[in-house]
Structures are given as C-alpha cells and as structure tokens.
Amino acid sequence: MSDSTGGTGRTEEHKVSGEGLVGRVKELIHQGNIRRIIVKNDKGQTLLEIPLTFGLVGAALMPVLVALGSIAALAAEYTLVVEKKE
C-alpha cells in the first residue's frame, strides 16, 4: 500500500487479488471516509470508478458489487486507488 497527500484529501493504493476484490471494496466502503474508489488492472488501466456519496449503502451498492464480481473473474491482481476525505 502506498500513500500520497495533496489537495483536499489523501490517496492510497491497495494491491488485491481478484478473489479478494469485492471483500476489500466492502471493507473500504464501511470505513465511511472514502470519497472514491478506482479499480485498475495490472496494466494500470482504469476498469471502474466508484464515487461514494454520503448515504450510499445497502441496495444502492448492489449493482456496483455485482460489477466488481464480474471484473474480479478477469484477472489475478488489481490495484484499488482510494481517495479519502481529510
């Protein structure tokens, strides 16, 4: 994991396996101080951006988690870029 600071928030990168992708994103969402999660493949290409607004929970997340499950089957390793609020 790496951190960078700048602007109004903090950015972290997390390397995760395909099978751990959905679980890790759920963990990050439950932290509550996340602004956006970007899922990148092993080549650094952005596959999915998840903007997290206040109150986005439960049924509203279901389509995102289904999409993540589909993406997770495509490769062995991903990078999650997490933008946090300060």
VMD Tcl script that draws the C-alpha trace (Angstrom):
set ca {
  {0.00 0.00 0.00}
  {1.25 3.49 -0.77}
  {0.03 6.90 0.31}
  {0.22 10.31 -1.29}
  {-1.02 13.56 0.09}
  {-2.04 16.66 -1.72}
  {-5.09 18.75 -2.38}
  {-8.05 18.27 -0.07}
  {-7.69 14.57 0.59}
  {-5.42 11.59 0.71}
  {-4.93 8.85 -1.86}
  {-3.94 5.28 -1.05}
  {-3.25 2.35 -3.34}
  {-4.03 -1.23 -2.33}
  {-2.95 -4.32 -4.29}
  {-5.61 -7.04 -4.11}
  {-6.19 -10.41 -5.72}
  {-9.18 -10.98 -7.97}
  {-10.81 -13.20 -5.36}
  {-10.34 -10.57 -2.63}
  {-11.53 -7.60 -4.70}
  {-15.19 -7.47 -3.63}
  {-14.41 -8.09 0.04}
  {-11.75 -5.37 0.16}
  {-14.03 -2.83 -1.53}
  {-16.78 -3.63 1.01}
  {-14.30 -3.06 3.86}
  {-13.24 0.28 2.41}
  {-16.82 1.45 1.91}
  {-17.66 0.66 5.53}
  {-14.83 2.94 6.71}
  {-17.07 5.87 5.83}
  {-14.38 8.42 4.99}
  {-13.91 7.34 1.38}
  {-14.72 9.72 -1.47}
  {-13.98 7.48 -4.43}
  {-12.56 4.06 -5.25}
  {-10.90 3.37 -8.60}
  {-10.29 -0.23 -9.72}
  {-7.30 -0.68 -12.05}
  {-5.99 -3.80 -13.73}
  {-2.38 -4.99 -13.58}
  {-1.54 -2.76 -16.58}
  {-2.76 0.36 -14.75}
  {-5.89 0.78 -16.85}
  {-8.97 2.05 -15.00}
  {-11.76 -0.52 -15.10}
  {-14.29 1.04 -12.72}
  {-14.67 4.25 -10.73}
  {-16.97 4.20 -7.72}
  {-17.91 7.65 -6.40}
  {-19.11 7.33 -2.81}
  {-21.55 9.95 -1.67}
  {-22.95 10.27 1.82}
  {-25.63 7.64 2.40}
  {-24.65 5.26 -0.40}
  {-25.27 1.94 1.32}
  {-27.28 -1.26 1.09}
  {-29.32 -1.78 -2.06}
  {-27.70 1.18 -3.81}
  {-24.35 -0.66 -3.72}
  {-25.67 -3.95 -5.09}
  {-25.13 -3.14 -8.82}
  {-21.60 -1.95 -8.05}
  {-20.76 -5.13 -6.15}
  {-22.18 -7.31 -8.95}
  {-20.00 -5.44 -11.46}
  {-16.97 -5.91 -9.21}
  {-17.66 -9.63 -9.01}
  {-17.63 -9.82 -12.80}
  {-14.43 -7.81 -13.04}
  {-12.73 -9.93 -10.37}
  {-13.01 -13.01 -12.56}
  {-10.99 -11.39 -15.35}
  {-7.54 -11.14 -13.77}
  {-5.43 -12.25 -10.83}
  {-4.39 -8.87 -9.42}
  {-5.88 -5.38 -9.18}
  {-4.97 -2.03 -7.69}
  {-7.56 -0.09 -5.71}
  {-6.92 3.65 -5.67}
  {-8.77 5.04 -2.66}
  {-9.45 8.75 -2.27}
  {-10.16 9.63 1.35}
  {-11.60 12.75 2.90}
  {-9.34 14.72 5.20}
}
mol new
graphics top color blue
foreach p $ca { graphics top sphere $p radius 0.5 }
foreach p [lrange $ca 0 end-1] q [lrange $ca 1 end] { graphics top cylinder $p $q radius 0.2 }
display resetview
